[in-house]
Amino acid sequence: MGSAFANGLLAALLPCNCVLCGACGPALLCPGCRQQFFAATAPRCPICANPLPPAPEDLEPMPCGRCQAQRPTFDATVAAADYALPVDRLVLQLKFARQLALARLFAGLLADAVQRADARLYPHPALLCPVPLGLQRLSERGFNQALEIARPLGKALGIAVHARLAVRVRDTLAQSSTPHGARHANIAHAFAIPERALVEGRHIGLVDDVMSSGETLQELAATLKRHGAARVTNYVFARTPPQTH
């Protein structure tokens, strides 16, 4: 009885911290929500991280049909969750409500996904590069959410983060508000690499909050490859399901 009373009193005193369900506890994410939304039980394409049909556990995942038909310029993608309710609300809170503590949560969940991934398919990169924002959007928002995720992710994985490995040389419309067929043209030639020597012959990890059509990461990976990058892996907190791209 004493233990039950103490546990009940502790629960009453603790703030309701789970950002998804509001359950009382000391962490931003309760164990139940962590298991439900971030357990990563469903197989994903090793290249683009789109969901794959169930397959025997002893078989390595094959690339999806789209990646087999037209291989992207990036080589692999690790995602912590699907960009769907209720996870998508967290991304919006980070971007538009300045809930920067969520960036550390995203980084931790993404680091967990990286550690679960098969190291043979997903070797660690030499450097992490946050997807850069244009000057106008950076000025409006006041921070780059990709960089806010990349810093704690790099610390968790023991990988250096280079905040300006890539720069955005022109402002573009938000990809999320651009028609799907116009997204490639919208992002084309938007990036530059100031120091080729940091990229040449190396494996670069790109960090972003959400991957939808993949055009932004595709363009940035192509830019890195033109400057000599040997391999590019995407690390994204959330992956938009293909039917909603």
Beta strands, then each sheet from edge to edge (+ up, - down):
strand 1: 76-82
strand 2: 127-130
strand 3: 160-161
strand 4: 167-168
strand 5: 191-192
strand 6: 203-211
strand 7: 231-239
sheet 1: 1+ 7+ 6+ 2+ 3+
sheet 2: 4+ 5-
end
